[in-house]
């Protein structure tokens, strides 16, 4: 899919190019300019720019025929009851907040493509024929920039935020509840808990998001269906040896934690690139676990430092982080078990000491297979309309980054559609999605809605 | 050598225990209290404590029958002309300055043991029978703490300091020449150059110093003869790859500089532990080079860091230092050549880029074989007197740390004797030398002087 426009596509009226591509792209650019900073994009939880964004998004929702409101956590809702307002609702969500110096597609694409798809149905007179209510939600805080807590918006709707959330402070020691009050939102623990949706009132949740990785671009597909969101473990490894003068301690008499750490990191990379060579079947992993690991396992050492950190001193201590993610929780645990074993073996062999601390653990979220199947059909249908002939299947891939779907998965079944982004770049002003890929995302969402049972 | 005192040793008058052990140890403790700080030892170039140390050292030199003076760079000299005032002089030197929070033996032991040995000859009536002049020099600045330039004292005597040295500033932007003026030492470039000794007036240089490493303690010997002082190269390696999200970039699509750096550090350690397995004979190394490398080569990664240094980000860049030392300059260069080749190969294989910067290079200093042979005999003789039977040879080892002998080697042939220190620890208040090892050092120096030809 080259993304090159062809004249013939303009003539087909079931593609809605004016709404799903031109207007959608224009709205993304417009939203991308709603910022708290003058030279880059920054729009954090209920900031002045977010308040402007709320108004803009509400306007677009109403333009699409949706009834709108803002809840006490700052989420923007737009709902159509369809033919049966008592049926369980489909939720389509994404976040409207950004990181600092953000790209304009992360989060925003999911909101705009959902509204555009609904607008196309509205224009086409099909909106009220939907078999169940459809509600678009723009979540107020997914990135957690200001209060260092992710999923404030979606967490409230899923009912997973503890009441003490309102007492979390930012760097200037302003608590969330006081900040909300500043924005004329009088919230209490009780009213926070009331924001939770009744699981019986919700049929499912769908989210469209840029991939934030390079896979779709590499395989040459604008859209991919998400199998699930990886579980994640973050470790902090500390290796302690014997500090000494760089010149006077012979190699054979050293207990060098830097050499030990280097060896461990090499083993980590090998383990994560080829888990099938390391993990055994004698109680740790089944064959299917190893297979799913091979395609989803990613491991990263992002931070490392030595102490005392002088070029002429054998360090006394080295500390580094390990971030391990996989779609299969059992597999991730097996990898951590094997990695830990290897780390301790290396330390024993070298007479240095090792401490492995588990800093963070989050289980994987598996997307609903029926929802994923429907999203796959919708994506296929959209691409077929745009391209004509499609030889390959729509790709299925894992999400290594967290998304609001993780929070909503506590409420209902979830499905996600990824959109190709240039170079896999995200959280950067260099983030980019092709106009025709925006179109494909809107068209796929439309197809999904048209086939909503 | 357990270091345990035995009663019989006290009765032999050729061991001079009162002078070479008891008084020497007492003087080391006394000098160890001459400090600019109240809770730890710090005595930098011509500091108030150094001025007090100068007076103390002069007093001890005069007590040993030496004629004393202080030169314009703050070095303290004590000289005896012996039987032939016109003969080339033997210089015995060590430094009187310390690092911050220092141990009391580093530098001081060489001064005290030299003075003690001469005092024993003085008491014994042999001082004036020396066949050539002997001059003890306490160098004013070896560590370079204040002005960040090593060998100020010995460099002046060797004539290797450029005239611009006097314009070097400390952190408070005080230049050396102005600092000397504050201490009533009026120095000019011309008079600095005049401090240089005429090579024809010097027969050789000997230095006694603590080992600052663990070898002598491990082999169980109080003294060792130094083969040479290692040459040193310091590299800074920068590996640049593709920064990315820890979760979204598959292992097979990464250009991870941290994984590359880890692999390089593992290779470095292996190369430095087993150079014979890496270096070839086809133009790089002869057999003797590889042999000398195997016993003297040490390599250290003391500093490493990532950028942007976040646990959930594949780093875009990793930077680390490499310190490589060997007694054989050709071998060290061959190791660096091979290491560089391997580093670049790893980077090419992983599609990351590498830059290797040479931050510092210093050639090795080989001790004079005749001087070393005489020092070995002297050490053997001393230990035999103290212990009776000695089965093993006096060890020969490399110095991986720099010493004043490096500077003086530009003036004359040099020899060094190392003294065992507990745990190989130096530059620390935990630095310790056994009383009987102090005795052994002085006794060996005495034996060397008695056999001076």
Contacts between the chains, C-beta under 8 A, distances in Angstrom:
chain1	res1	chain2	res2	distance
A	211	B	248	6.8
A	212	B	245	5.7
A	212	B	248	4.7
A	213	B	244	7.6
A	213	B	245	6.6
A	213	B	247	7.9
A	213	B	248	3.0
A	213	B	249	5.5
A	213	B	250	7.6
A	214	B	244	7.9
A	214	B	248	7.8
A	214	B	249	6.2
A	214	B	250	7.9
A	214	B	253	5.6
A	215	B	250	6.6
A	215	B	253	7.5
A	218	B	253	6.8
A	230	B	247	6.0
A	232	B	247	7.0
A	234	B	311	5.7
A	234	B	312	7.7
A	244	B	213	7.6
A	244	B	214	7.8
A	244	B	424	6.7
A	245	B	212	5.7
A	245	B	213	6.6
A	245	B	400	6.7
A	245	B	401	5.9
A	245	B	424	7.9
A	245	B	426	6.8
A	245	B	427	7.6
A	246	B	298	6.8
A	246	B	300	3.9
A	246	B	302	6.2
A	246	B	323	4.5
A	246	B	325	7.1
A	246	B	400	7.2
A	247	B	213	7.9
A	247	B	230	6.0
A	247	B	232	7.0
A	247	B	298	6.2
A	247	B	323	7.6
A	247	B	325	4.9
A	247	B	399	7.4
A	247	B	400	2.6
A	247	B	401	4.8
A	247	B	402	7.9
A	248	B	211	6.8
A	248	B	212	4.8
A	248	B	213	3.0
A	248	B	214	7.8
A	248	B	298	8.0
A	248	B	399	7.4
A	248	B	400	4.3
A	248	B	401	5.4
A	248	B	424	6.6
A	248	B	426	7.8
A	249	B	213	5.5
A	249	B	214	6.2
A	249	B	298	6.9
A	249	B	400	7.5
A	249	B	424	6.5
A	250	B	213	7.6
A	250	B	214	8.0
A	250	B	215	6.6
A	250	B	298	6.4
A	251	B	269	7.6
A	251	B	272	5.6
A	251	B	273	4.8
A	251	B	297	7.0
A	251	B	298	5.9
A	251	B	299	7.3
A	252	B	273	7.2
A	253	B	214	5.6
A	253	B	215	7.5
A	253	B	218	6.9
A	256	B	269	7.6
A	256	B	300	7.5
A	258	B	265	6.7
A	258	B	300	7.9
A	258	B	301	4.7
A	258	B	302	7.6
A	258	B	304	6.9
A	259	B	265	6.6
A	259	B	266	7.4
A	259	B	269	4.6
A	259	B	301	7.5
A	261	B	262	7.6
A	262	B	261	7.6
A	262	B	262	4.5
A	262	B	263	7.7
A	262	B	265	3.6
A	262	B	266	5.0
A	262	B	269	7.4
A	262	B	301	7.6
A	263	B	262	7.7
A	263	B	266	5.4
A	265	B	258	6.7
A	265	B	259	6.6
A	265	B	262	3.6
A	266	B	259	7.4
A	266	B	262	5.0
A	266	B	263	5.4
A	266	B	266	5.4
A	269	B	251	7.6
A	269	B	256	7.6
A	269	B	259	4.6
A	269	B	262	7.4
A	272	B	251	5.6
A	273	B	251	4.7
A	273	B	252	7.2
A	297	B	251	7.0
A	298	B	246	6.8
A	298	B	247	6.2
A	298	B	248	8.0
A	298	B	249	6.9
A	298	B	250	6.4
A	298	B	251	5.9
A	299	B	251	7.3
A	300	B	246	3.9
A	300	B	256	7.5
A	300	B	258	7.9
A	300	B	311	7.7
A	300	B	312	7.3
A	300	B	313	7.5
A	300	B	314	5.4
A	301	B	258	4.7
A	301	B	259	7.5
A	301	B	262	7.6
A	301	B	306	7.8
A	301	B	315	7.9
A	302	B	246	6.2
A	302	B	258	7.5
A	302	B	306	6.5
A	302	B	309	6.9
A	302	B	310	5.3
A	302	B	311	4.6
A	302	B	312	6.3
A	302	B	313	5.0
A	302	B	314	6.8
A	302	B	315	6.0
A	303	B	306	6.0
A	303	B	309	5.0
A	303	B	310	6.8
A	303	B	311	5.5
A	304	B	258	6.9
A	304	B	304	5.7
A	304	B	305	7.0
A	304	B	306	5.8
A	304	B	318	7.8
A	305	B	304	7.0
A	305	B	305	6.1
A	306	B	301	7.8
A	306	B	302	6.5
A	306	B	303	6.0
A	306	B	304	5.8
A	309	B	302	6.9
A	309	B	303	5.0
A	310	B	302	5.3
A	310	B	303	6.8
A	311	B	234	5.7
A	311	B	300	7.7
A	311	B	302	4.6
A	311	B	303	5.5
A	311	B	321	4.0
A	311	B	323	5.5
A	311	B	359	7.9
A	312	B	234	7.7
A	312	B	300	7.3
A	312	B	302	6.3
A	312	B	323	5.5
A	313	B	300	7.5
A	313	B	302	5.0
A	314	B	300	5.4
A	314	B	302	6.8
A	315	B	301	7.9
A	315	B	302	6.0
A	318	B	304	7.8
A	321	B	311	3.9
A	323	B	246	4.4
A	323	B	247	7.6
A	323	B	311	5.5
A	323	B	312	5.5
A	325	B	246	7.1
A	325	B	247	4.9
A	359	B	311	7.9
A	399	B	247	7.4
A	399	B	248	7.3
A	400	B	245	6.7
A	400	B	246	7.2
A	400	B	247	2.6
A	400	B	248	4.3
A	400	B	249	7.6
A	401	B	245	5.8
A	401	B	247	4.7
A	401	B	248	5.4
A	402	B	247	7.8
A	424	B	244	6.6
A	424	B	245	7.9
A	424	B	248	6.6
A	424	B	249	6.4
A	426	B	245	6.7
A	426	B	248	7.7
A	427	B	245	7.5
